[in-house]
Amino acid sequence: MKMFGTNGIRGVANEYLDADLALRMGRAIAKVLGPGPIAIARDTRISSQMLVSAVSAGIMSMGADVVDLGMLPTPALQMFVKRVEDVTGGVMITASHNPPKFNGIKCISADGTECSKEQESAMEEWYEKGCETCGWDSIGCMESITGADMAYIDSILSNVNVPAIKDAKLKVCLDCANGASVHTSPAILEMLDVEFDVINGEPDGMFPGHESEPTEDNLSELKERMATGRYDLGIAHDGDADRCVFVDRNGRYVPGDRMLALLSKRAVQFYEGGIVVTGVSSSMAVQDAVESAGGTVDYTAVGSPIIARRMMEIDGVFGGEENGGLIFADHQYCRDGGMALAKVLEAVAKYGPLDEQLAEIPEYCTIKDAVMCDDAVKATIVPKVMASVKDGRVNTLDGLRVDYDDGWVLLRPSGTEPKFRIYSESKDRAVAERRAKEFRALVEAANRARTRRYKVKTKRTFFK
């Protein structure tokens, strides 16, 4: 893939991701997802309206109509595409957790899932070849509609025990990150009779409160508020609200893998068995929790579209990733921050405080690191490192994973950034840290060697 990464096309707005690229990609999108109408929505980034206009112009120039839903969470757009019968696809303008200067184009299939690699590859091909536009009398039109947010909220409420949540009389602190959840998540809480305070609740694409990635470092204000003891639960979204992370009543940030493990267990308990689908980067805590409840885990390559499609194939009851992206099969097959918010409220109402529930989940130490790496040399790293692996069980489902009796290591190229990611996990912190350092050194050595050869080759070609 030349343009599409793990979650769509990403780049700095008005540099790589400019109006010309968006216009041409809009035409390619219409060619693959047409005949239309095609729905489009955006997050709060200051470049999003420009890109909505450019992509929409490209789509309409191919004779397809556009339905503009305005500013919405990504899963709300996905639900609209899935449920409105004549809509043949969707486009979300978002860069999710990336800094404000970035933006992105994420494409949605007619069933509401993110487009397959085959569809994205076809779009890239049409982008390269160019598309013949329609005549002046066949140009598509744009219709702006409202109400997709409320339909999304109604669907969420239909999938949780509303009376139980209302009876629990919970109090919540919500961090919307100045992103796409600023209207929908407060509305969900209101309809559940949850008392709440909001921080970073105004739509602002510069993300003045903190960066849109809901990491522990970025949620210091939420943690401080939770430490006062005035709330039962802290909730935070990323920029396009397809993810959700949590802080317990004591002000402790809950790592995404532990939340994934807990909700996986609750799903298996609810269905009295079933399969949970997750990526190879997920903690062993997930498998331990699922198996303790009588379920099984199916592993895939990293990426929510891959996990969602695998859930559909094998009738998985729940799925997700360790970054707060959670997929609820009884709602829709995509990461859904609003649904995650409601499901965790339901779990707290039913099973008690979050910190007490998490005591059921086994503890692992997971080290996450990354080495900066040019996209041009990413594909050469794994073979080079694999040649140096002398023990452990090798798995190349996604990058290189090496399993040991006391832990595992995963090396994989980032699909959205010029990085090679390194994960190391063990119940013994010293073991996890040691292996993380060892494999980082192997990745750095392979990266230096390939980059050096690439630069020498370029230099020789120039002087030749």
C-alpha positions in Angstrom: 0.0 0.0 0.0 1.4 3.4 -1.0 -1.1 5.7 0.6 -3.3 3.8 3.0 -1.9 2.8 6.4 -3.5 1.0 9.3 -6.4 3.5 9.5 -6.7 5.3 6.3 -4.5 8.0 4.7 -2.7 10.3 7.0 -0.5 13.3 6.5 0.2 17.0 7.3 -2.7 19.1 6.0 -1.9 21.3 3.1 1.4 19.6 2.7 1.2 15.9 1.8 -2.6 15.8 2.4 -3.6 18.8 0.4 -6.8 19.7 -1.5 -5.4 18.2 -4.8 -4.8 14.8 -3.2 -8.2 14.9 -1.5 -9.9 15.8 -4.8 -8.3 13.0 -6.8 -8.9 10.5 -3.9 -12.5 11.6 -3.8 -12.8 10.5 -7.4 -11.2 7.2 -6.7 -13.4 6.6 -3.7 -16.5 7.2 -5.9 -15.2 4.7 -8.4 -14.8 2.0 -5.7 -17.6 2.8 -3.3 -20.2 4.2 -5.8 -22.7 4.6 -7.3 -23.6 6.5 -4.1 -24.8 8.4 -2.2 -21.6 8.4 -0.2 -21.8 9.8 3.4 -19.1 12.1 4.7 -18.3 13.4 8.2 -15.4 15.1 10.0 -13.7 15.6 13.4 -12.9 19.1 14.8 -9.5 19.7 13.1 -9.2 23.1 11.5 -8.3 21.4 8.1 -11.3 19.0 8.2 -13.7 21.4 6.4 -11.3 22.0 3.6 -10.8 18.2 3.1 -14.5 17.5 3.3 -15.0 20.0 0.5 -12.2 18.6 -1.7 -13.2 14.9 -1.2 -16.9 15.8 -1.8 -16.0 17.7 -5.0 -14.1 14.6 -6.3 -17.0 12.3 -5.5 -19.6 14.6 -7.1 -17.4 15.0 -10.2 -17.9 11.3 -10.7 -21.7 11.6 -10.7 -22.2 10.3 -7.1 -24.2 12.2 -4.5 -22.7 13.2 -1.1 -24.5 13.2 2.2 -22.8 15.6 4.6 -23.3 14.6 8.2 -21.2 17.4 9.7 -19.0 16.9 12.8 -19.5 13.4 14.2 -17.7 10.5 15.9 -16.3 8.0 13.4 -18.6 5.2 14.8 -21.7 7.4 14.3 -20.8 7.8 10.6 -20.2 4.1 10.4 -23.7 3.3 11.9 -25.3 5.7 9.4 -23.6 4.0 6.4 -24.6 0.6 7.7 -28.3 1.4 8.4 -29.3 3.8 5.5 -30.1 1.4 2.7 -29.2 3.4 -0.4 -25.9 4.8 1.0 -23.1 2.8 -0.6 -20.1 4.0 1.4 -18.7 6.6 3.7 -15.7 8.9 4.3 -14.4 10.1 7.6 -12.1 13.1 7.6 -9.9 12.6 10.7 -6.4 11.9 11.9 -7.7 10.4 15.2 -4.9 10.7 17.8 -2.3 12.5 15.7 -1.2 16.1 16.4 -3.4 19.0 15.1 -1.3 19.6 11.9 -2.2 16.1 10.6 -5.4 15.0 9.1 -6.7 11.9 7.3 -9.1 10.2 5.0 -10.7 7.0 6.3 -13.1 5.1 4.0 -16.1 3.0 5.1 -17.7 0.1 3.2 -21.5 -0.2 2.7 -21.7 -2.5 5.7 -20.3 0.1 8.1 -16.9 -1.5 8.5 -13.7 0.2 7.5 -12.8 -0.6 3.9 -10.8 -3.8 3.2 -7.2 -3.7 1.9 -8.5 -4.8 -1.4 -10.9 -1.8 -1.6 -8.1 0.6 -0.5 -5.7 -0.9 -3.0 -8.3 -0.4 -5.8 -8.6 3.3 -4.7 -4.9 3.7 -4.9 -4.9 2.3 -8.4 -7.6 4.6 -9.6 -5.9 7.5 -7.9 -2.7 6.7 -9.9 -4.5 6.1 -13.2 -6.9 9.0 -12.9 -10.7 8.8 -13.3 -12.7 10.0 -16.2 -15.3 12.4 -14.7 -19.0 12.6 -15.8 -20.6 15.2 -18.0 -21.9 18.5 -16.7 -25.4 17.3 -16.6 -24.6 14.2 -14.5 -22.6 15.8 -11.7 -23.7 14.7 -8.2 -25.2 16.9 -5.6 -24.6 17.4 -1.8 -27.2 17.2 0.9 -26.5 18.2 4.5 -28.6 16.3 7.1 -28.8 16.2 10.8 -29.9 13.5 13.2 -27.2 10.9 12.7 -25.9 11.6 16.2 -29.2 10.9 17.9 -29.7 7.7 15.9 -26.2 6.6 17.1 -27.0 7.4 20.7 -30.4 5.6 20.6 -28.6 2.5 19.3 -26.1 2.6 22.1 -28.8 2.9 24.8 -30.7 0.0 23.3 -27.7 -2.2 23.9 -27.2 -1.6 27.7 -29.2 -2.0 30.8 -30.5 1.6 31.1 -32.5 1.1 34.4 -29.5 -0.5 36.1 -27.3 2.4 35.2 -29.9 5.0 36.2 -30.4 3.2 39.6 -26.7 3.2 40.3 -26.6 7.1 40.6 -23.1 7.3 39.2 -21.0 10.4 39.0 -18.5 10.7 36.1 -15.8 13.1 34.9 -15.6 13.1 31.1 -12.7 14.4 28.9 -13.8 14.9 25.3 -10.3 16.1 24.2 -12.0 19.0 22.3 -12.9 16.3 19.7 -15.8 14.7 18.0 -17.4 13.4 21.2 -18.2 16.9 22.6 -21.9 16.5 21.8 -22.6 12.8 21.8 -20.9 11.6 24.9 -22.5 14.2 27.2 -25.9 13.4 25.7 -25.4 9.7 26.4 -24.6 10.5 30.1 -27.6 12.7 30.3 -30.0 10.1 29.0 -28.6 7.6 31.5 -29.2 10.0 34.4 -25.5 10.0 35.1 -24.2 13.1 37.0 -21.1 14.4 35.2 -18.6 17.1 34.7 -16.9 17.7 31.4 -13.4 18.9 30.6 -12.1 19.9 27.2 -15.8 19.9 26.1 -15.6 22.6 23.3 -14.9 21.6 19.7 -11.4 22.9 18.9 -9.1 21.4 16.3 -6.0 22.8 18.0 -6.7 20.5 21.0 -5.8 23.2 23.6 -6.5 21.0 26.6 -4.0 18.3 25.6 -3.0 16.2 22.6 -5.8 14.1 21.2 -4.1 10.8 22.0 -5.6 9.6 25.4 -2.4 8.5 27.0 -1.8 8.6 30.7 0.6 11.6 30.3 -2.1 13.5 28.4 -4.8 12.9 31.0 -3.2 14.6 34.0 -6.1 16.9 34.6 -8.6 14.0 34.5 -6.5 12.0 36.9 -6.2 15.0 39.3 -10.0 15.4 39.3 -10.6 11.7 39.9 -8.1 11.7 42.8 -10.4 14.1 44.7 -12.8 11.2 45.3 -15.8 13.0 44.0 -16.4 10.7 41.0 -17.0 7.0 40.4 -15.4 6.9 37.0 -13.2 8.9 34.7 -13.7 8.6 30.9 -11.6 10.0 28.0 -11.9 9.9 24.2 -9.5 10.4 21.4 -10.1 13.0 18.6 -12.6 11.1 16.6 -14.2 9.2 19.5 -13.8 5.7 18.2 -11.7 4.9 21.3 -12.3 5.3 25.0 -10.0 4.9 28.0 -10.7 5.1 31.7 -9.5 6.3 35.1 -10.7 4.7 38.3 -12.2 6.4 41.3 -8.8 6.7 42.9 -7.3 8.6 40.0 -5.4 5.7 38.6 -5.2 5.4 34.8 -6.3 2.0 33.5 -4.0 0.7 30.8 -5.9 -0.3 27.6 -4.9 -3.9 27.8 -6.4 -4.4 31.2 -9.7 -2.7 30.1 -9.7 -5.0 27.1 -9.2 -8.0 29.3 -12.0 -7.0 31.7 -14.6 -6.3 29.0 -13.6 -9.4 27.2 -14.3 -11.4 30.3 -17.7 -9.6 30.8 -18.7 -10.4 27.2 -17.9 -14.0 27.6 -19.8 -14.2 30.9 -22.8 -12.5 29.3 -22.9 -14.9 26.3 -21.8 -17.9 28.5 -18.8 -18.6 26.2 -17.7 -17.4 22.9 -14.7 -16.1 21.0 -12.9 -12.8 21.6 -10.8 -11.5 18.7 -7.8 -9.3 19.3 -4.4 -8.5 17.7 -1.1 -10.1 18.3 0.0 -7.0 20.3 -2.5 -7.6 23.0 -1.5 -8.6 26.5 -1.7 -12.2 27.7 -4.0 -10.8 30.4 -6.7 -10.9 27.8 -6.3 -14.6 27.1 -6.1 -15.4 30.8 -9.3 -13.4 31.5 -11.2 -14.9 28.6 -10.3 -18.5 29.4 -11.1 -18.0 33.1 -14.7 -17.2 31.9 -14.9 -20.2 29.6 -14.2 -18.4 26.3 -11.4 -18.6 23.7 -9.2 -16.0 22.0 -8.5 -15.7 18.3 -5.5 -13.6 17.3 -5.1 -11.5 14.1 -2.8 -9.0 12.7 -2.9 -5.6 14.3 -5.7 -3.2 13.1 -9.3 -2.7 14.0 -10.6 -3.4 10.4 -8.9 -6.8 10.5 -10.2 -7.6 13.9 -13.7 -6.5 13.0 -13.8 -8.6 9.8 -12.5 -11.6 11.7 -15.2 -11.2 14.3 -17.8 -11.3 11.4 -16.2 -14.4 9.9 -16.2 -16.5 13.1 -19.1 -14.9 15.0 -16.9 -13.4 17.7 -18.7 -11.9 20.7 -16.2 -9.1 21.4 -13.0 -7.7 20.1 -10.5 -4.9 20.3 -7.1 -3.6 20.8 -5.0 -2.5 23.7 -5.2 1.2 22.7 -8.8 1.6 23.8 -10.4 0.5 20.6 -13.2 -1.8 21.6 -15.7 -3.6 19.2 -19.1 -4.8 20.4 -20.6 -7.4 18.1 -24.1 -6.8 19.3 -23.8 -3.1 18.2 -21.6 -2.8 15.2 -18.3 -4.1 13.9 -16.1 -1.1 14.5 -14.2 0.6 17.3 -16.8 2.5 19.3 -15.9 4.9 22.1 -19.5 5.8 22.8 -20.5 2.2 23.2 -17.5 1.5 25.4 -18.5 4.4 27.6 -22.0 3.0 28.1 -20.8 -0.6 28.6 -18.3 0.3 31.3 -21.0 2.3 33.1 -23.2 -0.9 32.9 -20.3 -3.0 34.3 -19.8 -0.6 37.2 -23.5 -0.6 38.0 -23.7 -4.4 37.9 -20.3 -5.5 39.3 -19.1 -2.5 41.4 -16.2 -0.1 41.3 -13.8 -0.4 38.4 -10.7 -0.8 40.6 -12.3 -3.8 42.4 -13.2 -5.4 39.1 -9.7 -5.0 37.8 -8.4 -6.9 40.7 -9.7 -10.0 38.9 -7.4 -9.4 36.0 -3.8 -10.9 36.1 -1.0 -8.4 36.0 1.7 -8.3 33.3 4.4 -5.8 32.6 4.2 -4.6 29.0 7.0 -2.4 27.7 6.2 -0.3 24.6 8.9 1.3 22.6 9.6 2.4 19.0 12.5 3.1 16.7 12.2 5.8 14.0 12.4 4.1 10.7 11.9 5.3 7.1 9.0 3.7 5.3 11.3 2.6 2.5 13.3 0.3 4.8 10.5 -1.1 7.0 10.1 -4.3 5.0 13.7 -5.2 5.5 13.8 -5.1 9.3 11.9 -8.3 10.2 14.0 -10.7 8.1 17.2 -9.2 9.4 16.1 -9.4 13.1 14.6 -12.9 12.6 18.0 -14.2 11.5 19.3 -13.2 15.0 16.6 -15.0 17.0 18.1 -18.1 18.5 15.3 -19.3 20.8 11.6 -18.8 21.3 8.6 -19.6 19.1 8.4 -17.4 16.0 5.2 -16.0 14.6 5.1 -13.8 11.5 1.3 -13.1 11.4 2.1 -9.4 11.8 5.7 -8.3 11.9 7.7 -10.7 14.1 6.4 -12.1 17.4 8.6 -14.3 19.5 6.9 -16.2 22.3 8.8 -17.5 25.3 7.6 -19.6 28.3 7.8 -16.4 30.5 6.6 -13.7 28.0 6.8 -12.5 24.4 8.2 -9.8 22.1 6.5 -8.3 19.1 8.2 -6.1 16.4 6.0 -4.5 13.7 6.1 -1.5 11.5 3.6 1.3 12.3 0.9 1.8 9.7 0.5 5.5 10.4 4.0 6.8 11.4 7.6 6.3 10.3 8.3 4.0 13.2 9.0 0.4 14.0 7.2 -0.6 17.2 8.6 -2.9 19.9 6.4 -4.6 22.5 7.8 -6.8 25.3 5.7 -8.5 27.9 6.3 -10.7 31.0 5.0 -11.0 34.5 8.6 -10.3 35.5 9.4 -6.6 34.8 13.1 -7.3 34.6 12.6 -9.9 31.9 10.3 -7.6 29.9 12.7 -4.7 30.1 15.7 -6.9 29.2 14.1 -8.3 26.1 12.8 -4.8 25.1 16.4 -3.5 25.1 17.8 -6.6 23.3 15.3 -6.4 20.5 15.5 -2.6 20.3 19.2 -3.0 19.7 18.5 -5.5 16.9 16.0 -3.2 15.2 18.4 -0.2 15.5 21.2 -2.3 13.9 19.0 -3.5 11.1 17.7 0.0 10.5 21.2 1.6 10.4 22.4 -1.1 8.0 19.5 -0.8 5.6 19.5 3.1 5.7 23.2 3.2 5.1 23.0 1.0 2.0 20.0 2.9 0.7 21.8 6.2 1.0 25.0 4.9 -0.6 23.0 3.5 -3.5 21.3 6.8 -4.0 24.6 8.7 -3.9 26.2 6.4 -6.5 23.2 6.7 -8.8 23.4 10.5 -8.5 27.1 10.7 -9.5 26.8 8.1 -12.2 
